[in-house]
Amino acid sequence: MSNFLQAARHTNPSSPLPHQDAAWQWAWEQLTKEQQTEFLEMFRAAVPTKQDDGPISWQGVATMAREAGARFPELVAAQWALESGWGKHTSGKNNFFGLKGSGTTVGTTEYVDGQKVSIKDSFIDFPSARACISYLVERWYKDFQRYKGVNNAANREDAARMLQKEGYATDPRYAEKLIDLMRNNAPPTPSVTPIPSSTKPSPIVIPNAIGPKKVPQDFGFKRGDSHIIVDDISERARAFNFDGQLLWDVPALARGQGNDREYRFTNTDTPPGLYSIGQIYRDYEQVGASPAFTSDLRAYGWYSFDLIDLEGQESKHGRAGIMIHGGGSACGWPGAWAPMQKLFPTHGCVRMHNQHLRDKLLPLTHAGKVFVSVYQEK
């Protein structure tokens, strides 16, 4: 294995030699289709530095699970707590979920006909906790090959039962234990899911927040369009499709340079109200992953999306130029160009991670019109 890794490190990715290309092609063809899929998932999930891991705690695991695409991130956190004893032990390197495969062989407990038995088994080694969580979500929460992922469940309790039914664990009380952990440790889920668009809904109400008075349906909301709810209280952006189904849930700031309840003046918080996305500035596509420094690239990051105010909320307060963008001057350079740069307040725009702008928001603009509801503290 060490010789294989050395070969990888000594191959120039921009101009490999012909014999290196031939060697890698031969190695690739020795893998089965399933092994090729597994390799690509692990390779793409890997992170170059430990800073990309969130804290290994209930909330940290839930946050990484949400970013990986888990519809029920608290269930991932419950699995982490149950499988690893709240992070105290792993089965393989950075394997907090008892995920089996080629890697480290250790003793474990299984249930056979309701009885505990001790066996030895092999568990996958991961380069980071985030890579492990991404693997779990891709294989068990999302649809994978012929398996229907637990993201399809109606609620988190049904998702826990679905995990057990699909054979994730042999413990007959596995689902029951996960449900107890969620009940005792997971905060109530905020009720912000839009009403399905077959009927004209009222604006969504978020406790202690001020938001839009109108809804996307007032502006021709149709199938293919999407609706993003930016809640500056929870510091999250949630995207929903035309039918009100959650598409993703990621960190976002709608915060300026004033106090948390000020949005009426220049450089303060993003004015609450309904917007739609207009012009898109695609800096990442023009300059690539390692551009030379400019102050604009540092401030705005990979992409910038103009926001068109649909309720006059910008002009009412003498504001202009509100956008969704990445970057962050406070991150320095090249920190502001990192995929998951730290989020700092803007001068009134919505800020998201660079990678989420590219991989989550941008695809929605290809599918249809994107509406954005901004909520601020009262």
C-alpha positions as a printed NumPy array, in Angstrom:
array([[  0.   ,   0.   ,   0.   ],
       [  2.816,   2.44 ,   0.847],
       [  4.316,   1.938,  -2.639],
       [  0.896,   2.617,  -4.19 ],
       [  0.554,   5.864,  -2.216],
       [  4.077,   6.915,  -3.178],
       [  3.2  ,   6.383,  -6.845],
       [  0.16 ,   8.631,  -6.441],
       [  2.198,  11.361,  -4.76 ],
       [  4.878,  11.294,  -7.47 ],
       [  2.445,  11.55 , -10.378],
       [  2.151,  15.069, -11.776],
       [ -1.647,  15.579, -12.188],
       [ -1.246,  18.278, -14.839],
       [  1.197,  16.356, -17.06 ],
       [  1.579,  12.648, -16.163],
       [  4.12 ,  10.66 , -18.12 ],
       [  2.726,   8.1  , -20.63 ],
       [  3.873,   5.112, -18.565],
       [  2.263,   6.644, -15.443],
       [ -1.035,   7.098, -17.298],
       [ -0.875,   3.476, -18.453],
       [ -0.111,   2.215, -14.945],
       [ -3.02 ,   4.115, -13.382],
       [ -5.39 ,   2.962, -16.118],
       [ -4.344,  -0.642, -15.485],
       [ -4.865,  -0.25 , -11.705],
       [ -8.314,   1.272, -12.267],
       [ -9.401,  -1.6  , -14.483],
       [ -8.528,  -4.139, -11.784],
       [-11.342,  -2.753,  -9.607],
       [-14.922,  -3.965,  -9.864],
       [-17.615,  -1.415, -10.709],
       [-18.658,  -1.325,  -7.051],
       [-15.057,  -0.793,  -5.917],
       [-14.648,   2.014,  -8.45 ],
       [-17.777,   3.714,  -7.08 ],
       [-16.553,   3.275,  -3.501],
       [-13.109,   4.658,  -4.372],
       [-14.588,   7.769,  -6.024],
       [-16.886,   8.449,  -3.09 ],
       [-14.073,   8.16 ,  -0.556],
       [-11.642,  10.168,  -2.713],
       [-14.098,  13.031,  -3.229],
       [-15.139,  13.031,   0.417],
       [-11.547,  13.258,   1.646],
       [-10.357,  16.623,   2.935],
       [ -6.843,  18.001,   2.771],
       [ -6.635,  19.343,   6.301],
       [ -8.149,  18.658,   9.685],
       [ -9.693,  22.128,   9.736],
       [-12.472,  20.881,   7.441],
       [-13.812,  18.628,  10.204],
       [-16.379,  20.227,  12.447],
       [-16.257,  19.562,  16.189],
       [-16.778,  15.879,  17.002],
       [-19.853,  16.433,  19.146],
       [-23.6  ,  15.926,  18.762],
       [-24.05 ,  19.336,  17.14 ],
       [-20.83 ,  19.107,  15.131],
       [-21.774,  15.719,  13.696],
       [-25.312,  16.92 ,  12.928],
       [-23.942,  19.977,  11.12 ],
       [-21.588,  17.892,   8.964],
       [-24.427,  15.439,   8.258],
       [-26.743,  18.248,   7.173],
       [-24.058,  19.618,   4.853],
       [-23.556,  16.128,   3.392],
       [-27.259,  15.945,   2.499],
       [-28.894,  14.102,   5.4  ],
       [-32.551,  15.064,   5.738],
       [-32.472,  13.972,   9.398],
       [-29.036,  15.117,  10.68 ],
       [-30.072,  14.458,  14.281],
       [-30.436,  10.779,  13.367],
       [-26.822,  10.748,  12.145],
       [-25.816,  12.321,  15.459],
       [-27.759,   9.637,  17.328],
       [-25.976,   6.928,  15.336],
       [-22.645,   8.568,  16.186],
       [-23.49 ,   8.632,  19.906],
       [-24.684,   5.017,  19.92 ],
       [-22.024,   3.474,  17.68 ],
       [-18.997,   5.288,  19.127],
       [-20.006,   5.892,  22.748],
       [-20.293,   9.639,  22.129],
       [-17.057,   9.707,  20.15 ],
       [-14.943,   7.797,  22.665],
       [-14.064,   4.899,  20.363],
       [-14.004,   4.077,  16.658],
       [-14.193,   0.785,  14.785],
       [-11.749,   1.842,  12.027],
       [ -9.738,   5.046,  11.69 ],
       [-12.216,   7.974,  11.935],
       [-15.026,   5.396,  11.632],
       [-17.641,   6.465,  14.18 ],
       [-20.515,   4.439,  12.682],
       [-19.341,   0.828,  12.522],
       [-19.158,   0.942,   8.726],
       [-17.781,  -2.375,   7.495],
       [-15.335,  -2.909,   4.666],
       [-11.653,  -3.275,   3.952],
       [ -9.619,  -1.597,   6.683],
       [ -9.047,  -2.298,  10.387],
       [-10.03 ,  -5.671,  11.89 ],
       [-11.375,  -5.485,  15.446],
       [-13.676,  -7.389,  17.754],
       [-17.338,  -6.43 ,  17.72 ],
       [-20.732,  -7.592,  18.985],
       [-23.547,  -8.794,  16.747],
       [-26.976, -10.26 ,  17.451],
       [-27.839, -13.687,  16.029],
       [-31.375, -14.963,  16.695],
       [-31.667, -12.31 ,  19.394],
       [-28.505, -13.423,  21.207],
       [-25.279, -11.432,  21.536],
       [-22.217, -13.005,  19.945],
       [-18.634, -11.726,  19.764],
       [-16.915, -11.795,  16.38 ],
       [-14.046, -10.127,  14.555],
       [-14.792,  -8.051,  11.483],
       [-13.161,  -5.497,   9.193],
       [-14.141,  -1.814,   9.323],
       [-13.368,   0.964,   6.824],
       [-10.619,   3.49 ,   7.609],
       [-11.51 ,   7.093,   6.693],
       [ -9.25 ,  10.127,   6.243],
       [-11.511,  12.287,   8.421],
       [-14.755,  12.297,  10.367],
       [-16.371,  14.35 ,   7.601],
       [-15.404,  11.723,   5.019],
       [-16.96 ,   9.034,   7.206],
       [-20.189,  11.014,   7.584],
       [-20.341,  11.701,   3.846],
       [-19.929,   7.976,   3.125],
       [-22.731,   7.111,   5.577],
       [-25.099,   9.706,   4.085],
       [-24.342,   8.688,   0.488],
       [-24.901,   4.966,   1.177],
       [-27.745,   4.968,   3.712],
       [-29.525,   8.346,   3.697],
       [-29.593,   8.992,  -0.043],
       [-30.758,   6.474,  -2.648],
       [-27.83 ,   4.188,  -3.502],
       [-27.961,   1.614,  -6.289],
       [-31.125,  -0.446,  -5.533],
       [-31.391,   0.8  ,  -1.944],
       [-33.951,   3.471,  -1.066],
       [-32.325,   5.889,   1.378],
       [-33.847,   6.911,   4.702],
       [-34.119,  10.52 ,   3.477],
       [-37.356,   9.223,   1.937],
       [-38.891,   8.576,   5.374],
       [-41.765,  10.762,   6.573],
       [-40.   ,  11.718,   9.807],
       [-36.877,  10.998,  11.82 ],
       [-38.485,   8.204,  13.829],
       [-39.556,   6.38 ,  10.677],
       [-36.051,   6.937,   9.293],
       [-34.568,   5.188,  12.354],
       [-36.93 ,   2.234,  11.865],
       [-36.06 ,   2.163,   8.169],
       [-32.333,   1.902,   9.001],
       [-33.021,  -1.161,  11.127],
       [-35.369,  -2.705,   8.577],
       [-32.773,  -2.297,   5.83 ],
       [-30.195,  -4.157,   7.916],
       [-27.907,  -1.414,   9.177],
       [-27.542,  -3.131,  12.555],
       [-28.472,  -6.504,  14.066],
       [-29.432,  -5.117,  17.494],
       [-33.223,  -5.682,  17.732],
       [-33.559,  -2.445,  19.763],
       [-31.391,  -0.339,  17.407],
       [-34.191,   1.926,  16.158],
       [-35.646,   2.287,  19.65 ],
       [-32.266,   3.384,  21.034],
       [-31.793,   5.946,  18.248],
       [-35.261,   7.394,  18.817],
       [-34.57 ,   7.727,  22.557],
       [-31.292,   9.521,  21.849],
       [-32.978,  11.969,  19.475],
       [-35.813,  12.596,  21.921],
       [-33.371,  13.384,  24.721],
       [-30.752,  15.353,  22.777],
       [-32.147,  16.85 ,  19.567],
       [-33.8  ,  20.281,  19.719],
       [-37.283,  20.669,  18.22 ],
       [-37.167,  21.194,  14.454],
       [-38.218,  24.779,  13.509],
       [-41.468,  24.809,  11.59 ],
       [-40.417,  26.642,   8.434],
       [-41.394,  24.178,   5.698],
       [-43.517,  25.911,   3.041],
       [-47.016,  24.748,   2.252],
       [-47.077,  22.779,  -1.048],
       [-47.589,  25.171,  -3.913],
       [-50.827,  23.696,  -5.248],
       [-52.606,  26.283,  -3.088],
       [-51.739,  29.909,  -2.356],
       [-50.043,  29.905,   1.071],
       [-49.622,  32.739,   3.515],
       [-46.102,  33.972,   4.242],
       [-44.179,  31.639,   6.538],
       [-44.047,  32.736,  10.165],
       [-40.828,  32.233,  12.112],
       [-41.104,  33.004,  15.855],
       [-39.487,  36.311,  16.903],
       [-38.623,  37.167,  13.291],
       [-39.79 ,  39.706,  10.725],
       [-39.983,  38.544,   7.12 ],
       [-41.784,  38.902,   3.785],
       [-45.397,  39.941,   3.408],
       [-45.641,  38.27 ,   0.001],
       [-44.905,  34.759,  -1.269],
       [-43.355,  33.408,  -4.492],
       [-46.849,  32.478,  -5.732],
       [-47.548,  36.221,  -6.018],
       [-44.873,  36.343,  -8.724],
       [-45.662,  33.307, -10.883],
       [-44.01 ,  30.529,  -8.845],
       [-44.084,  27.369, -11.001],
       [-42.703,  23.846, -11.161],
       [-38.928,  23.952, -11.596],
       [-38.66 ,  27.092,  -9.478],
       [-37.303,  27.015,  -5.941],
       [-37.656,  28.998,  -2.742],
       [-34.81 ,  29.691,  -0.303],
       [-35.544,  30.75 ,   3.26 ],
       [-32.69 ,  32.673,   4.871],
       [-33.229,  32.825,   8.631],
       [-30.701,  35.082,  10.341],
       [-31.796,  33.888,  13.789],
       [-30.701,  30.291,  13.132],
       [-28.048,  31.433,  10.597],
       [-29.301,  28.886,   8.046],
       [-30.493,  28.903,   4.445],
       [-33.042,  26.218,   3.51 ],
       [-34.028,  25.516,  -0.081],
       [-37.408,  24.046,  -1.06 ],
       [-38.776,  22.941,  -4.389],
       [-42.169,  23.784,  -5.895],
       [-43.864,  21.04 ,  -3.844],
       [-42.408,  22.267,  -0.548],
       [-39.838,  19.475,  -0.214],
       [-36.563,  20.352,   1.502],
       [-33.656,  20.29 ,  -0.97 ],
       [-30.837,  21.393,   1.3  ],
       [-30.07 ,  23.188,   4.551],
       [-26.73 ,  25.025,   4.921],
       [-25.131,  27.794,   7.029],
       [-25.753,  31.382,   5.901],
       [-25.441,  34.873,   7.366],
       [-27.734,  37.782,   6.489],
       [-25.762,  40.038,   8.784],
       [-24.175,  43.442,   8.309],
       [-22.064,  45.725,  10.432],
       [-24.759,  47.075,  12.769],
       [-26.518,  45.382,  15.667],
       [-28.601,  42.251,  15.172],
       [-31.906,  44.106,  14.842],
       [-30.826,  46.863,  12.461],
       [-31.373,  46.65 ,   8.712],
       [-32.566,  50.13 ,   7.774],
       [-29.171,  51.738,   7.228],
       [-26.318,  51.226,   4.785],
       [-23.998,  48.32 ,   5.714],
       [-26.414,  46.86 ,   8.288],
       [-28.272,  43.525,   8.069],
       [-29.965,  42.293,   4.887],
       [-33.444,  43.889,   4.749],
       [-36.172,  41.293,   5.421],
       [-38.511,  40.555,   2.543],
       [-38.934,  38.553,  -0.634],
       [-36.301,  38.644,  -3.384],
       [-35.567,  36.808,  -6.616],
       [-32.147,  36.031,  -8.044],
       [-31.097,  38.16 , -11.   ],
       [-27.659,  38.449, -12.597],
       [-24.981,  35.914, -11.596],
       [-21.259,  36.751, -11.466],
       [-19.266,  33.549, -12.046],
       [-15.776,  34.47 , -10.85 ],
       [-14.81 ,  30.876,  -9.992],
       [-15.491,  29.732, -13.551],
       [-13.417,  32.593, -14.967],
       [-10.327,  32.507, -12.722],
       [-10.217,  28.914, -11.415],
       [ -9.328,  27.407,  -8.067],
       [ -6.067,  29.336,  -7.433],
       [ -6.429,  32.883,  -8.786],
       [ -4.148,  35.835,  -8.167],
       [ -5.325,  38.11 ,  -5.372],
       [ -7.786,  40.927,  -5.991],
       [ -9.842,  42.701,  -3.346],
       [-13.08 ,  41.865,  -5.189],
       [-12.336,  38.127,  -5.272],
       [-11.485,  38.243,  -1.578],
       [-14.67 ,  40.108,  -0.692],
       [-17.168,  38.181,  -2.863],
       [-15.688,  34.694,  -3.309],
       [-16.53 ,  32.198,  -6.01 ],
       [-19.973,  33.456,  -7.052],
       [-22.215,  36.484,  -6.529],
       [-25.984,  36.427,  -7.117],
       [-27.819,  39.755,  -7.466],
       [-31.024,  39.904,  -5.413],
       [-34.016,  41.759,  -6.867],
       [-36.27 ,  43.129,  -4.129],
       [-39.894,  42.203,  -4.834],
       [-41.405,  44.195,  -1.971],
       [-39.402,  47.41 ,  -2.303],
       [-37.453,  46.562,   0.854],
       [-34.156,  47.879,  -0.533],
       [-35.371,  51.159,  -1.97 ],
       [-37.599,  51.793,   1.058],
       [-34.521,  52.046,   3.26 ],
       [-32.2  ,  53.583,   0.682],
       [-30.322,  50.311,   0.245],
       [-28.928,  48.925,  -3.01 ],
       [-26.673,  46.176,  -4.313],
       [-27.926,  43.37 ,  -2.046],
       [-26.532,  39.995,  -3.14 ],
       [-25.809,  36.446,  -2.049],
       [-22.08 ,  35.789,  -2.252],
       [-19.141,  33.984,  -0.676],
       [-15.646,  35.153,   0.215],
       [-14.914,  37.409,   3.169],
       [-12.214,  40.045,   3.576],
       [-11.832,  39.034,   7.22 ],
       [-10.715,  35.565,   6.031],
       [ -7.603,  37.036,   4.426],
       [ -6.088,  35.576,   1.265],
       [ -6.27 ,  32.832,   0.12 ],
       [ -8.607,  31.976,   3.022],
       [-11.497,  33.862,   1.427],
       [-11.193,  31.608,  -1.643],
       [-11.352,  28.349,   0.341],
       [-14.331,  26.067,  -0.433],
       [-15.677,  26.215,   3.144],
       [-14.316,  29.584,   4.24 ],
       [-15.308,  30.938,   7.66 ],
       [-18.473,  33.052,   7.449],
       [-18.125,  36.674,   8.554],
       [-20.785,  39.433,   8.4  ],
       [-20.986,  41.421,   5.17 ],
       [-22.072,  45.   ,   4.493],
       [-25.678,  43.918,   4.078],
       [-25.569,  40.924,   1.754],
       [-26.225,  37.237,   2.436],
       [-23.013,  35.226,   2.753],
       [-22.695,  31.464,   2.18 ],
       [-19.787,  29.072,   1.838],
       [-18.156,  29.245,  -1.607],
       [-18.672,  25.537,  -2.225],
       [-22.371,  25.704,  -1.359],
       [-22.845,  28.544,  -3.835],
       [-21.356,  26.383,  -6.59 ],
       [-22.813,  22.992,  -5.685],
       [-26.203,  23.88 ,  -4.188],
       [-27.415,  27.351,  -5.183],
       [-26.087,  27.587,  -8.745],
       [-27.833,  24.364,  -9.925],
       [-31.19 ,  25.771,  -8.761],
       [-30.748,  28.753, -11.083],
       [-30.3  ,  26.347, -13.998],
       [-33.586,  24.597, -13.178],
       [-35.818,  27.659, -12.854],
       [-36.393,  30.93 , -11.056],
       [-35.071,  31.189,  -7.505],
       [-36.963,  33.169,  -4.857],
       [-35.318,  34.17 ,  -1.566],
       [-37.178,  35.037,   1.645],
       [-35.035,  36.824,   4.238],
       [-36.006,  36.803,   7.925],
       [-34.432,  39.034,  10.57 ],
       [-34.786,  39.402,  14.338],
       [-37.697,  41.592,  15.395]])
